């Protein structure tokens, strides 16, 4: 049977709660914040600001319920099994805009390849260098 390091979890939980409770309250939700722009400008700064904000949301489940759930999930490894969200995990909101299934145009692919650094690493999937895409327009056509 798998035992959880509950002392470590409790320590980290207390530390997070004390750090979060010492911060100033979150600004009013009516202030319009455009997260996409903030993320694209300074991703890690955005993450640090979001983590530094106090959170009033406490888990609605106990540590034992969580441990039992993950023991059950990891003990039966089946690739075709679909994950069902437990009742104690809050559901996410539905997306506000539908996903665009249209393939990218040749111009969009060419713009992305043009902006890539030639000193960048190889693609982890096929190990093709960026230089090949920059110098061979036929590959761009194949991608689109």
Phi, psi and omega per residue, in radians:
X1 nan 2.424 -3.131
X2 -1.460 2.232 3.096
X3 -1.893 2.442 -3.106
X4 -1.601 2.512 3.081
X5 -1.320 1.325 -3.021
X6 -1.122 -0.529 3.130
X7 -1.135 -0.691 3.112
X8 -1.191 -0.725 3.134
X9 -1.100 -0.758 3.119
X10 -1.110 -0.722 3.137
X11 -1.077 -0.843 -3.133
X12 -1.130 -0.694 3.124
X13 -1.076 -0.813 3.107
X14 -1.098 -0.736 -3.137
X15 -1.072 -0.785 3.128
X16 -1.113 -0.760 -3.130
X17 -1.113 -0.704 3.124
X18 -1.195 -0.688 3.115
X19 -1.132 -0.741 -3.107
X20 -1.258 -0.577 -3.101
X21 -1.309 -0.329 -3.137
X22 -1.481 -0.105 -3.102
X23 -1.540 2.872 3.109
X24 -1.283 2.740 -3.113
X25 -1.153 2.749 3.133
X26 -1.164 2.516 3.096
X27 -1.124 2.841 -3.041
X28 -1.094 2.478 -3.135
X29 -1.173 -0.222 -3.141
X30 -1.297 -0.325 3.116
X31 -1.225 2.177 -3.071
X32 -1.335 2.040 3.133
X33 -2.054 2.223 3.115
X34 -1.761 1.683 -3.020
X35 -1.138 -0.600 -3.103
X36 -1.039 -0.756 3.136
X37 -1.149 -0.730 -3.139
X38 -1.138 -0.693 3.139
X39 -1.164 -0.737 -3.109
X40 -1.224 -0.524 3.127
X41 -1.333 -0.846 -3.056
X42 -2.611 1.524 -3.038
X43 -1.067 -0.914 -3.062
X44 -1.193 -0.587 3.046
X45 -1.102 -0.712 3.103
X46 -1.093 -0.777 -3.138
X47 -1.085 -0.765 -3.141
X48 -1.097 -0.714 3.119
X49 -1.134 -0.712 -3.120
X50 -1.197 -0.650 3.117
X51 -1.242 -0.589 -3.105
X52 -1.250 -0.338 3.132
X53 -1.230 2.430 3.130
X54 -1.219 2.540 -3.141
X55 -2.060 2.232 3.123
X56 -1.632 0.045 -3.093
X57 -1.562 2.047 3.073
X58 -1.860 2.632 -3.129
X59 -1.089 2.517 3.142
X60 -1.696 0.322 -3.134
X61 -2.390 2.807 3.131
X62 -1.596 2.904 3.124
X63 -1.101 -0.646 -3.123
X64 -1.132 -0.702 3.120
X65 -1.108 -0.738 3.132
X66 -1.136 -0.797 -3.135
X67 -1.073 -0.794 3.128
X68 -1.061 -0.715 -3.133
X69 -1.079 -0.851 -3.076
X70 -1.281 -0.526 3.027
X71 -1.098 -0.765 3.118
X72 -1.117 -0.721 -3.107
X73 -1.186 -0.755 -3.067
X74 -1.434 -0.315 3.131
X75 -1.343 -0.472 3.129
X76 -1.955 1.522 -3.128
X77 -1.547 1.912 3.109
X78 -2.375 2.082 -3.063
X79 -1.151 -0.420 -3.101
X80 -1.590 -0.107 -3.102
X81 -1.298 2.333 3.109
X82 -1.549 2.486 -3.141
X83 -1.396 2.228 3.049
X84 -1.854 2.283 -3.091
X85 -1.287 2.185 3.127
X86 -1.142 2.792 -3.082
X87 -1.202 -0.354 -3.087
X88 -1.533 -0.057 3.054
X89 -1.704 2.187 -3.137
X90 -1.174 2.513 -3.131
X91 -1.386 2.593 3.097
X92 -1.465 2.733 3.087
X93 -1.271 2.687 3.083
X94 -1.234 2.608 -3.141
X95 -1.053 2.530 -3.123
X96 -1.400 -0.416 3.112
X97 -2.247 2.523 -3.123
X98 -1.241 2.673 3.128
X99 -1.256 2.418 -3.140
X100 -1.576 1.936 -3.116
X101 -1.546 -0.042 -3.123
X102 -1.174 2.385 3.116
X103 -1.203 2.706 3.139
X104 -1.212 2.650 3.121
X105 -1.365 2.898 3.117
X106 -1.042 -0.692 -3.122
X107 -1.109 -0.726 3.117
X108 -1.113 -0.762 3.122
X109 -1.114 -0.746 3.140
X110 -1.110 -0.695 3.117
X111 -1.114 -0.730 3.130
X112 -1.138 -0.780 -3.138
X113 -1.138 -0.676 3.135
X114 -1.090 -0.634 -3.107
X115 -1.400 -0.223 -3.123
X116 -1.252 2.547 3.117
X117 -1.415 2.376 3.122
X118 -1.241 -0.375 3.117
X119 -1.476 0.020 -3.122
X120 -1.161 2.888 -3.110
X121 -1.306 2.870 3.108
X122 -1.213 2.755 3.069
X123 -1.137 2.248 -3.088
X124 -1.170 -0.335 -3.090
X125 -1.448 -0.760 -3.046
X126 -2.190 -0.007 3.082
X127 1.051 0.549 3.083
X128 -1.605 2.318 -3.127
X129 -1.309 2.696 3.099
X130 -1.143 -0.517 -3.123
X131 -1.044 -0.659 3.112
X132 -1.059 -0.740 3.139
X133 -1.217 -0.605 -3.130
X134 -1.233 -0.623 -3.044
X135 -1.671 -0.188 -3.090
X136 -2.148 1.683 -3.118
X137 -1.108 -0.381 3.140
X138 -1.104 -0.641 3.123
X139 -1.118 -0.608 3.084
X140 -1.086 -0.703 3.140
X141 -1.138 -0.676 3.125
X142 -1.143 -0.675 3.141
X143 -1.123 -0.725 -3.121
X144 -1.294 nan nan
